[in-house]
Amino acid sequence: MNIFLIPSWYPSEAHPFVGSFTQEQAHLFAELYPDTQVVVSVVGSIDAHLSVLSPWAWPRALAKLARQARFAEVADGNFIEWRRAAPQWTFFLGGFGPVIRGHRRNFELARQRFGAMDVIHAHVAFPGGWAAMEIARDSGVPFMITEHMSPFPFPAFCMGGRLSARIRRPMEAARAIVAVSPWHAERIASFGLPKPVAVPNVVDERVFRPIPAGTRDDGPFRFLTVGGMIPQKGIPDLLRAAREVAAARPMVRFRIAGTGPNLNAYRRLARELGVAGQVDWLGAVPRSDMPDAYAGSDAVVVSSRHESFSVVCVEAIACGKPVVATRCGGPESILTPACGILVPVSDIAGLRDAMLKMIGDREAFRPEQVRECFMGRLSREAVLGRIREMYQRVAGGERVVGQA
């Protein structure tokens, strides 16, 4: 089977974490199924997306684009990644032509080198899904979309409560839509779109696994939070709950990993709340160092306002770490009472009480018990097996929809 994959977001030198879940899924799928050829088509990037830059920055961005290699290839067995440089500007006033043409060139190259493609798989309805729709129309190869937007849709794609054609058209044309959680699937279907099939993002349990960190029963209890320093992640709610937890348990530590536009404001808020001494700001932690970050913590807190999935929840329980999370969409389908505690969004008292419960009863969440919550439902083979089944059904001409 030959799969042609079109990501909307993908890691780059300047933004190594953007779309990393897409890259990881493609790599792991190719590794698990060596009889499948996976071709990833990366055209343009956020680095060359002029609409997100000030016009004053355009000359520098265009100069950087001109210095880039026009085509680059990375191959690893049956996984191959082709990158083409292309300028991008606002999709709503045009400027998407160079991207479409780049994906078409990669698709033709894939057919020349590997033969007929069986499925085109786009990640995110726009721009990836739109490009997939265009190529599928001309080639006759069926396509599917995995949607990751959180919240769905982004405001730019929903005017006056109406879904933009940029999203609606590719989703209506796709043979299948994949959402990353049941909540996410319901949200997408609420716009009158075909019901998606819920398949979670994949996490490699060989990398994210329990790592003995020595006994720390007498040391401070350490909570880890991971995410961008943006309103979606609910960091102010966490800090306000942290103040109340620290009042009852002065030895507690809160480790916060991530960076973003609100980082300085959140550090200032921690000082104003009097918890700066209990908070460790870890900055941007490289992906390769995340297993150690989980190992150095006793539990994880996800205080988000909304999450279509929450890869942090999955990585945490894969590492044997229990999670306190808000009912913000994704965590509800990941956590069970055996591996975490769910609280309402923006419920400061609920976050406080859940964290105090974890501190007071460490034995209630044993690492092997928490890890089993992951292995039973979210292991690499379980998730990728469902993706492979979707490929086979779509390639066979079936239109796949989720259960009502």
HELIX and SHEET records of a PDB file:
HELIX    1   1 SER A   20  LEU A   32  1                                  13    
HELIX    2   2 ILE A   46  ALA A   48  5                                   3    
HELIX    3   3 LEU A   50  VAL A   52  5                                   3    
HELIX    4   4 PRO A   55  ALA A   57  5                                   3    
HELIX    5   5 TRP A   58  ARG A   67  1                                  10    
HELIX    6   6 PHE A   91  LEU A   93  5                                   3    
HELIX    7   7 GLY A   97  PHE A  114  1                                  18    
HELIX    8   8 ALA A  125  GLY A  129  3                                   5    
HELIX    9   9 TRP A  130  SER A  139  1                                  10    
HELIX   10  10 PRO A  155  PHE A  157  5                                   3    
HELIX   11  11 ALA A  165  ALA A  173  1                                   9    
HELIX   12  12 PRO A  182  ALA A  189  1                                   8    
HELIX   13  13 PRO A  231  LYS A  233  5                                   3    
HELIX   14  14 ILE A  235  ALA A  248  1                                  14    
HELIX   15  15 LEU A  263  LEU A  273  1                                  11    
HELIX   16  16 ALA A  276  GLN A  278  5                                   3    
HELIX   17  17 ARG A  287  ASP A  289  5                                   3    
HELIX   18  18 MET A  290  ALA A  295  1                                   6    
HELIX   19  19 VAL A  311  ALA A  318  1                                   8    
HELIX   20  20 PRO A  331  SER A  333  5                                   3    
HELIX   21  21 ILE A  348  GLY A  360  1                                  13    
HELIX   22  22 ARG A  362  ALA A  364  5                                   3    
HELIX   23  23 PRO A  367  ARG A  377  1                                  11    
HELIX   24  24 ARG A  380  ALA A  395  1                                  16    
SHEET    1   A 8 PHE A  71  ASP A  76  0                                        
SHEET    2   A 8 PHE A  79  ARG A  84 -1                                        
SHEET    3   A 8 GLN A  37  VAL A  43  1                                        
SHEET    4   A 8 ASN A   2  PRO A   7  1                                        
SHEET    5   A 8 VAL A 119  HIS A 123  1                                        
SHEET    6   A 8 PHE A 143  GLU A 147  1                                        
SHEET    7   A 8 ALA A 176  ALA A 179  1                                        
SHEET    8   A 8 VAL A 197  ALA A 198  1                                        
SHEET    1   B 2 CYS A 158  MET A 159  0                                        
SHEET    2   B 2 ARG A 162  LEU A 163 -1                                        
SHEET    1   C 6 VAL A 279  GLY A 283  0                                        
SHEET    2   C 6 ARG A 253  ALA A 257  1                                        
SHEET    3   C 6 ARG A 222  VAL A 226  1                                        
SHEET    4   C 6 ALA A 299  VAL A 302  1                                        
SHEET    5   C 6 VAL A 323  THR A 326  1                                        
SHEET    6   C 6 GLY A 340  VAL A 343  1                                        
END                                                                             
